[in-house]
Amino acid sequence: MVAKVWFMLKLLMFQGLFTSPPPDPGFDFFYLALQWPGAYCDTKRACCYPTTGKPAADFGIHGLWPNYNNGSYPSNCDPSNEFDPSEISDLVSTLQTKWPTLSCPSNEGYKFWEHEWEKHGTCSESVMDQHGYFEKTLALRDRINLLQILTDAGIKPNDEFYKLKHIKKAIKRATGVIPVVNCNKDPEKNSQLHEILFCVDKSATEFIDCPMPTDRCPYSRIQFAKF
Ligand SMILES: *[C@@H]1O[C@H](CO)[C@@H](O)[C@H](O)[C@H]1NC(C)=O
């Protein structure tokens, strides 16, 4: 009898090993941040096109950021895991198209990618290594044709003004998830559509509704700047 109970107990523990959820990665979800170059360049700070030329008039990647449900986020988690360009050499031409830098002075983009890896990527080491971080981020961005979604809904980068709820509704209708929308101000104090943040589960595979509706935009008069 005792032996039988012991056997059952062992069996349960054994099964537990295979059914337990993956280890806690140390954060709750990711933001996939996409930025509109027209708004970036129209603020007071200057923008510089990368050495490869003017980026396409499309949303570019800003980063993939581990975040906590309480609104704060981990950063610079592993200074020993420095950015290594040789690890992403196969991705560079794609990164230049889809993750273009706009910072000055004009450069190839390595500084931008290095910053994103060291500040945010090193906090998701338990989920993916450096190559995986950039590869997964590119793959996630490819699953959402954000500019198409907005233009299909009549929201176009033509310097006209739009309402926050129309932007969010168009995205929800097309993707099934609710994003976070951030604006910045141009020198004339117009709020401009600057960044759209999609929330992604902690394994970096599924888009989810954002846990916090923390849009930083007015409800109306959001300019979609030309680029
Ligand atoms: C948010 O949650 C994280 C992880 O649980 C914790 O380390 C951090 O201190 C919390 N921050 C705030 C502002 O509550």
Ligand as a Chemical Component Dictionary entry (heavy atoms), coordinates in Angstrom:
data_LIG
# 
_chem_comp.id                   LIG 
_chem_comp.type                 NON-POLYMER 
_chem_comp.pdbx_formal_charge   0 
_chem_comp.three_letter_code    LIG 
# 
loop_
_chem_comp_atom.comp_id 
_chem_comp_atom.atom_id 
_chem_comp_atom.alt_atom_id 
_chem_comp_atom.type_symbol 
_chem_comp_atom.charge 
_chem_comp_atom.model_Cartn_x 
_chem_comp_atom.model_Cartn_y 
_chem_comp_atom.model_Cartn_z 
_chem_comp_atom.pdbx_ordinal 
LIG C1 C1 C 0 6.621  46.458 -10.978 1  
LIG O1 O1 O 0 6.743  45.049 -10.951 2  
LIG C2 C2 C 0 8.083  44.575 -10.961 3  
LIG C3 C3 C 0 8.065  43.060 -11.102 4  
LIG O2 O2 O 0 7.110  42.472 -10.289 5  
LIG C4 C4 C 0 8.820  45.057 -9.726  6  
LIG O3 O3 O 0 10.157 44.602 -9.726  7  
LIG C5 C5 C 0 8.796  46.582 -9.710  8  
LIG O4 O4 O 0 9.404  47.062 -8.533  9  
LIG C6 C6 C 0 7.355  47.095 -9.791  10 
LIG N1 N1 N 0 7.409  48.548 -9.965  11 
LIG C7 C7 C 0 6.507  49.370 -9.424  12 
LIG C8 C8 C 0 6.685  50.816 -9.716  13 
LIG O5 O5 O 0 5.585  48.980 -8.720  14 
# 
loop_
_chem_comp_bond.comp_id 
_chem_comp_bond.atom_id_1 
_chem_comp_bond.atom_id_2 
_chem_comp_bond.value_order 
_chem_comp_bond.pdbx_ordinal 
LIG C1 O1 SING 1  
LIG C1 C6 SING 2  
LIG O1 C2 SING 3  
LIG C2 C3 SING 4  
LIG C2 C4 SING 5  
LIG C3 O2 SING 6  
LIG C4 O3 SING 7  
LIG C4 C5 SING 8  
LIG C5 O4 SING 9  
LIG C5 C6 SING 10 
LIG C6 N1 SING 11 
LIG N1 C7 SING 12 
LIG C7 C8 SING 13 
LIG C7 O5 DOUB 14 
# 
